[in-house]
Each structure stands twice: as C-alpha cells, then as structure tokens.
Amino acid sequence: MTMRKPFAITLDPGSSLANKTGSWRTERPVYVDRLPPCNAQCPAGEDIQGWLFHAESGQYEQAWRHLVRDNPFPAVMGRVCYHSCEGACNRGKLDSAVGINSVERFLGDEALRRGWRFAPPAAESGRHVLVVGAGPSGLSAAYHLRSRGHAVTVVDAGPRAGGMMRFGIPQYRLPRDVLDAEVQRIVDMGVTLKLDTKVNDLERELREGHYEAAFLAVGAHVAKRAFIPAKDSSRILDAVAVLRSMEGEDKPMLGRRVVVYGGGNTAIDVARTAKRLGATEAVIVYRRTRERMPAHDFEVEEALQEGVLVKWLSTIKRADGDALTIEKMALDDKGYPVPTGEYETLEADSLVLALGQDVDLGFLDRLPGLQVRDGVVQVDPSTLMTGYPGVFAGGDMVPAERNVTVAVGHGKKAARHVDAWLRGRAGTSEPKHAPAGFERLNPWYYSDAPKTMRPQLDVARRTSSFDEVQGGLTEENALFEARRCLSCGNCFECDNCYGVCPDNAVVKLGPGTRYSINLDYCKGCGICAAECPCGAIEMVPESI
C-alpha cells in the first residue's frame, strides 16, 4: 500500500506541536478484544485461546492451570470430548482446524505425569453443599464449589466415582487409571465422597444432613425399552447393563453373533465392545441412514474399520430364539423411514437394545415446587435452579444435549450460581465480546501448517484387546499444534502494528501489556488495523 506524503509544515523543533499529526484524523485505531469461535463453541466454557497462548510458549503448567480454571478433567476431556470447538475454528478455513483436543489431552497427561495438584481454597465459607451424583457434572460442580471455599459432600449410588464416564464409556476410549487420577485430584481438595449411597428422599437428606444447597447430577442410567415380541429363549440385554458390567470381574457373555439395536454412540460402543469380547459378528440394526445416525461419524468409521457391520434402514420386528426377524425400511418424501413389508432373518446369540437412557427421578417425589417434564427436571436456564429454592440440577437431569462436556459445563455454571445464592446475591455473567470472525483476520501472514494427526492403535490389536485406541501427541507435536492458533480477535503482541506505523504512533507497553496509540502523532491512516493478523484493531470515527 502506497501512502501519499503529507504536505510540509515548518515548525520550531522545540515547539510542542512539532511532528504532531493527530488533528488530521477522521478515524482512530482502537485495540479490541473479540470472542474466538472456539471459546464461544465450548460447552464447558473453557478459555481455549487463553491456555493455548501459554502452551505455545512451552509453559505447560501455566497452560494447564489456565485450563482447569474452567474444567477439572483435561486428560479425560482430551479423550472423550467431541471437540465441537475444532469445527468452529477459523484455522479450518485456511488448512485445517487447530488440534485443540489433542493439546488438551497432552496438558492433562502432562499434569498426571508431573503430579500437578489443584490449589486449596483461599478461605473456608462455612457453608455445606450436597451434590447428588459423582459423574462429570456432579464432580465438576464439587470442584468449583470447593474452590470457592464451600464444604462439599458428593453422594453416589455406584461403587466407584465417575458416573457415565466410567459406566458408559469403554476403556479403549477412556483408560480407568486416567479417570481415577483426575477424580482423586478433586477429592484431595477436601471434597467428601460417599459411594454406594443412594438418595431415596432428597427433602429428608437435605434436612438431616443440614445442607444449605444442593446440586443434582444423576446420570441417565435407566435403559429405554422397546416392545419386541420374543420367545423365552431369546437373549435380550440392554446396552447400559452391558457397558456397566464391563467394570466388574465377570464380563458379559454375549456369544459369537451379537446384534445391537440403535444408532447412537452407545450402540457403537457396545458393538465395538462385543468384537473385543470375541464376537465374530457384531451387527448394528438402525432404522435410518448413516446421514441421520446420531452417533458421531468418526466413531462409526472406527467401528467399521474394526469389522462392525451396519444394517441401514432396518428395524427388528420379532425375536425367536436365536433368530431375529428384520423388516426393511424406506424413506418417504420427507426423509422419514416407513416399513416396506419386506423381511429377512438374522441369526444372533444375543440382542442388545441401545435405544437411549432415562434418569431415575424417584428421589424427588417429595420436593415441593420441583417440576418434571418429559423425564427431565425443569430449571431456570440462566441459573440451573429448580423450582425448589437452593436446589440446582444439571447434566442428564435437565433439558440439554447429553455428553461429558455439556455436563462439565453445567457443573461449572451451577457452582457459580449456588455460590451466589449462598452468599445472598444474584449470580452474574460477564458480557461476551463480539465474535472474532474469519473475515476480520489477515491470513496471508500465516503459512500452511496442516493439523498433526494423533496416532491410532492398529486394527488387529484394537479388536483383540481393550488397549486405548487413540494415542496422544509428543511434546514436540503439541508445541507445534498450539502454535497453529491464530489468536482470533485478540492481540498476541506480534509487533506488526508497531512495525508498520509510518508515524511511530504505536507505543509498546511491555510484555503482556500490549500497546497503546499516541493520538498526538496518529494520522488515522488505518495501516495498523489492515495489517493486524488477528483482527484486534478497529478503526472508529473520531466523533465516537
């Protein structure tokens, strides 16, 4: 860009007006902060760009501590999160999205390897909170409440903590030593954990335990059933029970030919588990097409690689001993499956139903003001408080998408509002910045640097063991991946504005404090805004 040289003005060199051009401006540059799309997309509310900034400098512990301000499970999340943040990443419009999930896992594993611990609360509040459910949402809430100084007791009906992270996610996706270590780190903060303790009457539990607030986070452990006419000799199981039994000494006996009825991630997990238990055939029967399948595509692809078969547009009509009657479906003009009247027989030693899960809400029957609709507890969307004052709910219990990341986000959000309620003030949320869209970036500064792919276990070993399928990044790869972040919408002190300003109007304020504009010398030419790689400078009219 060529700038026309301004006309000459002769001034006394000692004059305070010498070389000052501020009066020429019609616009002035202003440094702004914008909301990166990855941060905006994260259900757990992580400041992804913030912890990537530390990671790309090799400051791994600082990056980890920045990350766990929002999410206490980075090693778990680096394995089971479906990383929708990467789908929103602006870098994907250049070459490929930043491997955010890969770096998160690296930081989580590094913390476990080095024994990093959570800081104890600065002061005790003297308040006691009950958390029902030791799954991702309940443990997240416990962590954030304890960080604020509250005494927290977590009760769970299960024999081990983790909820659906333990009893719904197979070990080949989430090794149990990783889960146990991240749970223990929360307990070590002073959280009381009571296992094998079922709450049958919440109102009595609150009264007798002298709790001042509660967060309910019971997982969806009750399998939905479907009416399938079957003879007594037919072996029909539910997916939740199959996955749960994998945590015990006696593994489920599924046989050599296993049919799974359903199309979600649980159906995929059961079919892949069946192969690892020795099934020669694992067949998923699903009434729609792959495009309509709720399971994530990468999990479907991994299952197909492992030899799992899928019968699309099919439904099970009857079970007769070891024979299943399958009816073929067809899509109508609106894309809905309709029966065709065409049947076939499928041999199966066992049929596993993976048709979704419900939450057991019987323990809430005596709680006045609490509303249940369509099998979930109704809450105030902004606070997650139920109709009973001081009782909050999240995770599978409330209307929301059911996955670990959403549940962790609910725990964090609820903890903030429980804390505010206990302290007698309204919970507030800081206003969000305007989005940092791709159109605001100056991408020609960035060279192509394709995403680093994580290693995978070879198929032969995957189907013969429960070893972890997805590997992690090396330190070198994690550093490279973190440095691919474009810092969308937020200054990272690259010095571009300082270098391109023709009037030396940009002032460096020192490491970590960015820059300021000396308006006495700024002409408002806009070069700094045009050349900012991350879109962190905006030209505003001088009248503003």
Secondary structure, DSSP 8 states (H G I E B T S, - for coil): ------------TTSTTTT--GGG-SEEEEE---B-HHHHH-TT---HHHHHHHHTTT-HHHHHHHHTTT-S-HHHHHHH---HHHHH-GGGGTSS---HHHHHHHHHHHHHHHT------SS----EEEEE--SHHHHHHHHHHHHTT-EEEEE-SSSSS-THHHHTS-TTTS-HHHHHHHHHHHHTTT-EEE-S---S-HHHHHHHHT-SEEEE-----EE------B-TT--EEEHHHHHHHTTSSS-----SEEEEE--SHHHHHHHHHHHHTT-SEEEEE-SS-GGG--S-HHHHHHHHHTT-EEE-SEEEEEEETTEEEEEEEEE-TTS-EEEEEEEEEEE-SEEEE-S-EE---GGGTT-TT--EETTEE---TTT-B-SSTTEEE-GGGSSS--SHHHHHHHHHHHHHHHHHHHTTS---------B--GGG--GGGS---------B--HHHHTT----SB----HHHHHHHHTT---TTS----SHHHHH-TT--EEE--TTS-EEE-TTT-----HHHHH-TT--EEEEETT-
